[in-house]
Amino acid sequence: MNMLSFNALLDFSRCNCVGICASLVPINILSTALSVYKVSRGHSPRSIHISIGFSSLAAVLLALHDLSWLIIGVIMAPTYILFTIAMVCLGFNAWAGCHPRSMRQTVLTILGYGQRGLAMLWPRSQADY
């Protein structure tokens, strides 16, 4: 009975691939970006952990959906791309959960370089000050 339900779940995943991917990919990217934002802005640990948990769940669901295709031998570029998206999102969430200080410092450093680069492209005139 358990194998039958597992096969039904895999069939459901494959039959509804477009809808599953169309929802899980943006959810993964946006929820991971939200986790990184919350860490970089110093939100409460509870808020950060809820965001990380939701984002990690979405990444695991995307990876499992992708594995349903690998089980039957569908090896194509989208299979690897989706699996990579899921693993990168899980990696960022693990980083946010395990080492939030280093993530915050890295994000702030990158933003600082970005601000300096923009300042070189569009220097402020004396009237802006």
DOGUGU-609171 format. One line per field, with one value per residue: residue number from 1; residue in one letter; x, z, y of N, C-alpha, C, O in turn. Coordinates in steps of 0.05 Angstrom, whole numbers, plus 32768, in hexadecimal, padded with zeros to 4 digits. Example, Ala and Ser with C-alpha at 12.3 -4.5 7.8 and 13.67 -1.06 7.14 Angstrom:
2
k c(1,2)
r c(A,S)
n_xx c(8108,8101)
n_zz c(809C,808E)
n_yy c(7F8E,7FD3)
ca_xx c(80F6,8111)
ca_zz c(809C,808F)
ca_yy c(7FA6,7FEB)
c_xx c(8108,8102)
c_zz c(809C,809D)
c_yy c(7FBE,8001)
o_xx c(811D,810C)
o_zz c(80A9,80A1)
o_yy c(7FBE,8017)
***
This chain:
129
k c(1,2,3,4,5,6,7,8,9,10,11,12,13,14,15,16,17,18,19,20,21,22,23,24,25,26,27,28,29,30,31,32,33,34,35,36,37,38,39,40,41,42,43,44,45,46,47,48,49,50,51,52,53,54,55,56,57,58,59,60,61,62,63,64,65,66,67,68,69,70,71,72,73,74,75,76,77,78,79,80,81,82,83,84,85,86,87,88,89,90,91,92,93,94,95,96,97,98,99,100,101,102,103,104,105,106,107,108,109,110,111,112,113,114,115,116,117,118,119,120,121,122,123,124,125,126,127,128,129)
r c(M,N,M,L,S,F,N,A,L,L,D,F,S,R,C,N,C,V,G,I,C,A,S,L,V,P,I,N,I,L,S,T,A,L,S,V,Y,K,V,S,R,G,H,S,P,R,S,I,H,I,S,I,G,F,S,S,L,A,A,V,L,L,A,L,H,D,L,S,W,L,I,I,G,V,I,M,A,P,T,Y,I,L,F,T,I,A,M,V,C,L,G,F,N,A,W,A,G,C,H,P,R,S,M,R,Q,T,V,L,T,I,L,G,Y,G,Q,R,G,L,A,M,L,W,P,R,S,Q,A,D,Y)
n_xx c(8010,8028,804E,802E,8014,8041,8052,8026,802A,805A,8049,8022,8042,8060,8038,8023,804A,8056,8036,8049,8080,807A,8067,8088,80BD,80BF,80AD,80D7,8104,80F3,80E5,8116,8134,8119,8127,815F,815D,8143,816A,8194,8180,817A,814D,8120,8135,810E,80EB,810E,811B,80E8,80E1,810D,80FF,80CF,80E2,8109,80E9,80CD,80F8,8108,80DA,80DB,810A,80FC,80D2,80EF,8110,80E9,80E6,811A,811A,80FE,811F,8124,814F,8161,8171,814E,8143,8173,817B,814F,8159,8189,8179,8159,8180,81A4,8183,8178,81AC,81B7,8190,81A1,81D2,81BE,81A4,81CB,81F9,81EC,8204,8232,821A,81FC,8225,823F,8217,820F,8242,8243,8219,822F,825B,823C,8222,824D,825F,8233,8236,8264,8254,8229,8237,822A,8213,8226,81F6,81D5,81E1)
n_zz c(8000,800F,7FE7,7FBB,7FC6,7FC6,7F91,7F79,7F8C,7F74,7F3E,7F3E,7F47,7F18,7EF1,7EFB,7EF0,7ED8,7EF3,7F28,7F24,7F11,7F3D,7F69,7F5C,7F5A,7F8F,7FAC,7F9E,7FAC,7FE3,7FF9,7FED,800F,8040,8041,803F,8070,8093,8086,8095,80CA,80E5,8115,8136,8137,810D,80E3,80E5,80DA,80A6,808D,8096,8078,8045,803F,803F,800F,7FEC,7FF5,7FE4,7FAD,7F9E,7FA8,7F84,7F55,7F5A,7F51,7F1A,7F0D,7F21,7EFB,7ED1,7EB2,7E99,7E90,7E7D,7E99,7EC7,7EE3,7EEA,7F0A,7F37,7F47,7F54,7F81,7FA4,7FAA,7FC2,7FF2,8006,800F,8036,805F,806A,807C,80AA,80C9,80CB,80D4,80DE,80BD,808B,808C,808F,805E,8038,8044,8036,7FFF,7FEE,7FFC,7FD8,7FA9,7FB0,7FAE,7F7A,7F5D,7F6B,7F51,7F1D,7F1A,7F31,7F68,7F65,7F7F,7F8C,7F9D,7FD1)
n_yy c(7FE8,8019,8021,8028,8059,807A,8075,808C,80C0,80D0,80CC,80F4,8120,8122,8127,8158,817D,81AF,81D4,81CC,81D9,820D,8227,8218,8228,8263,826C,8254,8275,82A9,82A2,8292,82BF,82E3,82CD,82D7,830F,831A,8308,832A,835C,8358,8341,8322,82E6,82BD,82CB,82C7,8290,8278,8289,8271,823B,8235,8241,8219,81EC,81F3,81EE,81BA,819F,81AC,8192,815D,8157,815C,812F,8108,8107,80F7,80C3,80A6,80AA,80D9,8103,813F,8183,81A9,818A,8188,81BF,81CF,81AF,81C5,81FA,81EE,81D8,8204,8229,820D,820C,8244,824D,822B,8244,8275,8264,824A,826B,82A5,82D7,82D9,82D7,8306,832C,8322,832E,8365,8378,836D,838E,83C0,83C3,83C5,83F6,8419,840F,8422,8457,8466,8462,8487,84BE,84EA,852D,856E,8586,855D,8552)
ca_xx c(8000,8039,805A,8019,8011,805A,8051,8011,8036,806D,803A,8016,8057,8067,8021,801D,8065,8056,802B,805B,8098,8073,8062,809F,80D6,80BE,80AC,80F2,8115,80E9,80E7,8132,813C,810E,8138,8178,8156,813E,8184,81A5,8174,817A,8133,8120,813C,80F6,80E2,8121,8118,80CF,80E6,811F,80F0,80BD,80F2,8116,80D4,80C8,810F,8107,80C4,80E5,811E,80ED,80C4,8104,8118,80D5,80EE,8133,8114,80F5,8134,8123,8167,8162,817B,813D,8146,818B,8177,813D,8167,819D,816A,8151,8198,81AF,8171,817E,81C6,81B3,8180,81B3,81E4,81AF,819D,81E3,820C,81DF,8216,8243,8209,81F6,823E,8244,8202,8215,825A,823C,8209,8242,8268,8229,821E,8265,825F,821F,8240,8278,8245,8218,8241,8218,821D,8225,81DA,81C8,81E8)
ca_zz c(8000,8010,7FCD,7FA9,7FCC,7FBE,7F74,7F73,7F92,7F5E,7F26,7F42,7F43,7EFB,7EE1,7F01,7EF1,7ED0,7F0A,7F3F,7F1F,7F0F,7F58,7F7C,7F55,7F65,7FAC,7FB6,7F9A,7FBC,8000,8000,7FED,8027,8057,8040,8046,808C,80A1,8081,80A2,80E7,80F0,812D,812F,8132,80F2,80D0,80E5,80CC,8089,8085,8096,8061,802D,803D,8038,7FF3,7FDD,7FF6,7FD2,7F92,7F9A,7FA7,7F6A,7F41,7F5D,7F45,7EFE,7F0C,7F26,7EE3,7EBD,7EA2,7E9F,7E7D,7E88,7EAE,7EDF,7EF2,7EF1,7F21,7F4F,7F4F,7F62,7F9B,7FB5,7FB0,7FD7,800C,8010,801A,804F,8073,8072,808D,80C4,80D9,80CE,80CB,80DF,80A5,8075,808E,8087,8041,8029,8047,8027,7FE3,7FEA,7FFD,7FBE,7F96,7FB3,7FA4,7F5D,7F52,7F70,7F3C,7F04,7F1C,7F48,7F71,7F62,7F98,7F92,7FA9,7FEE)
ca_yy c(8000,8031,8025,8032,8076,8087,8077,80A0,80DA,80D5,80D2,810E,8134,8124,8130,8174,8188,81CB,81E3,81C9,81E9,822A,8232,8214,8237,827E,826A,824F,828C,82C0,829D,8293,82DC,82EE,82C4,82E6,832A,831C,8306,8342,8373,8353,833B,8311,82CA,82AE,82D2,82BB,8272,8272,828E,825B,8222,8235,8240,81FF,81D9,81F6,81E4,819C,8196,81AE,817D,8143,8157,8157,8113,80F7,8104,80E8,80A7,8098,80AC,80F1,8112,8156,819C,81B3,8179,8192,81DB,81D0,81A4,81D9,820F,81E4,81D6,821E,8234,81FF,8216,825F,824B,821F,8259,8289,8258,8242,8281,82BE,82EE,82DA,82DE,8323,833B,831E,833E,8381,837E,836E,83A7,83D6,83C4,83CE,8413,8427,840D,8435,8472,846C,8466,849F,84CE,84FF,8548,857D,858D,8546,8551)
c_xx c(8011,8046,8046,8015,802A,805A,803C,801B,804A,805F,802C,802A,805E,8050,801B,8037,8065,804C,803D,8073,8091,806E,807B,80B8,80D4,80BC,80C7,8103,810D,80EC,8104,813D,8131,811E,8152,8173,8152,8158,8194,819A,8171,815F,8135,8127,8124,80EC,80F4,811E,80FE,80D4,80F8,8110,80DE,80CD,8100,8101,80CE,80DF,810F,80F1,80CD,80F9,8110,80DE,80D8,810D,8103,80DA,8107,812E,810C,8109,8133,813A,8169,816C,8169,813E,815D,8188,8165,814A,817C,8190,8163,8169,81A4,819D,8175,8198,81C5,81A4,8191,81C7,81D6,81A9,81B5,81F6,8200,81F1,8227,8233,8202,820E,8243,8230,8208,822E,8253,822C,821B,8251,8255,8223,8235,8267,824B,8228,8255,826A,8235,8221,822C,8224,821B,8208,81CB,81CD,81D9)
c_zz c(8000,7FF5,7FB9,7FAE,7FC3,7FA0,7F6B,7F77,7F7C,7F44,7F27,7F3C,7F26,7EEA,7EE4,7F01,7EEC,7EE8,7F22,7F3B,7F1D,7F2A,7F6A,7F75,7F5F,7F83,7FB8,7FB4,7FAC,7FDA,8009,8001,8006,803F,8058,8048,8064,809C,809E,808F,80C0,80F3,8108,8124,8129,8116,80DD,80CE,80D7,80AE,807E,8083,807E,8047,8029,8035,801A,7FE2,7FDE,7FE4,7FB5,7F8B,7F98,7F8D,7F54,7F42,7F51,7F27,7EFB,7F10,7F0D,7ECC,7EAB,7EAA,7E89,7E8C,7E9E,7EC9,7EF0,7EFB,7F0A,7F3A,7F59,7F5E,7F7E,7FAE,7FBD,7FC5,7FF2,8017,801C,8035,8065,807D,8084,80A8,80D5,80DE,80C5,80CB,80C6,808C,8074,8085,8069,8031,802C,8038,8009,7FDD,7FEB,7FE3,7FA8,7F97,7FA9,7F86,7F50,7F55,7F5B,7F22,7F03,7F34,7F4E,7F6C,7F7D,7FA0,7FA0,7FC7,7FFD)
c_yy c(8019,8037,8030,8050,8085,808A,808B,80BC,80E2,80DC,80ED,8124,8138,812E,814D,8185,81A7,81DC,81E3,81DB,8207,8236,822F,8224,8254,827F,8266,8268,82A3,82BB,829C,82AF,82EA,82E6,82D4,8303,832D,8319,831F,835B,836F,834E,8327,82F4,82B8,82B2,82C5,829D,8269,8274,8278,8241,8220,8232,8225,81EA,81DB,81EB,81C5,8191,8197,8198,8161,8141,8150,813A,8100,80F3,80F4,80CA,8098,809C,80C4,8103,8127,816F,81A8,81A4,8183,81AF,81DD,81C5,81B8,81F0,8206,81E2,81F1,822C,8227,8208,8231,825E,823E,8234,826E,827E,8252,8259,829C,82D6,82F0,82E1,82FC,8334,8339,832F,835B,838A,8380,8387,83BF,83D9,83CE,83EC,8423,8426,8420,8451,847A,8471,8480,84AF,84E4,851A,8556,8583,8576,8545,8565)
o_xx c(800B,8049,804E,8013,8028,8061,8040,8015,804A,8067,802C,8024,8062,8055,8010,803A,8072,8058,8040,807B,80A1,8070,8082,80C6,80E7,80C8,80CE,8110,811D,80F4,810A,814C,813F,8123,815B,8183,815C,815C,819F,81A9,8168,8159,814B,8120,8125,80E5,80EB,811E,80FE,80CB,80F4,8114,80DD,80C5,8102,8108,80CC,80DA,8115,80F5,80C6,80F8,8117,80DD,80D2,8112,810A,80D3,810A,813C,8113,8104,8140,813A,8172,816E,8172,813B,815A,8190,816B,8146,817F,819A,8167,8167,81AD,81A7,8176,819B,81D0,81AA,818E,81CC,81E1,81A8,81B4,8202,8209,81EE,822B,823C,8204,820B,824B,8238,8207,822F,825C,8230,8217,8254,825D,8221,8232,826F,8250,8223,8257,8273,8234,8215,821F,823C,820F,8202,81B7,81BE,81DC)
o_zz c(7FF2,7FED,7FA8,7F9A,7FBB,7F96,7F58,7F68,7F74,7F35,7F13,7F2F,7F1C,7ED7,7ED3,7F11,7EFA,7EEE,7F30,7F4D,7F27,7F2C,7F79,7F88,7F6D,7F90,7FCC,7FC8,7FB9,7FE9,8020,8012,8012,8051,806D,8056,8070,80B1,80B2,8095,80CE,810A,810D,810F,8118,8108,80C9,80B8,80CA,809F,8068,8070,8071,8036,8012,8026,800D,7FCE,7FCA,7FD7,7FA5,7F76,7F87,7F81,7F42,7F2E,7F48,7F1C,7EE8,7F05,7F0A,7EB6,7E96,7EBF,7E73,7EA4,7EB3,7EDE,7F08,7F11,7F1D,7F50,7F72,7F73,7F91,7FC5,7FD3,7FD8,8006,8030,8031,8047,807C,8095,8098,80BC,80EE,80F4,80B2,80BA,80BB,807A,8060,8076,805D,801E,8018,802D,7FFB,7FC8,7FDC,7FD9,7F97,7F83,7F9C,7F79,7F3C,7F44,7F53,7F12,7EEF,7F4A,7F3D,7F6F,7F8F,7FB8,7FAD,7FD6,8015)
o_yy c(802D,804E,8041,805F,809C,80A0,809A,80CE,80F9,80EE,80FC,8138,814E,813D,815A,8198,81B6,81F1,81F7,81EA,8218,824F,8242,822C,825D,8290,8273,8270,82B0,82CD,82A4,82B7,82FB,82F6,82DC,830F,8340,8327,8329,836D,8380,8357,831D,82EB,82A7,829F,82BB,8292,8255,8263,826D,8231,820B,8222,821B,81D7,81C6,81DE,81B8,817D,8185,818C,8151,812B,8141,812D,80EA,80DE,80E4,80B9,8081,8093,80C5,8110,8122,816F,81AF,81AF,8187,81B6,81EC,81D0,81BA,81FA,8216,81EA,81F4,8238,8235,820C,8236,826C,8246,8236,8277,828D,8256,825A,82A8,82E8,8306,82EE,8309,8347,834D,833C,836A,83A0,8393,8394,83D2,83F0,83DD,83F9,8438,8439,842D,8462,8491,8481,848E,84AE,84EF,851E,854C,8586,857A,8538,8567)
***
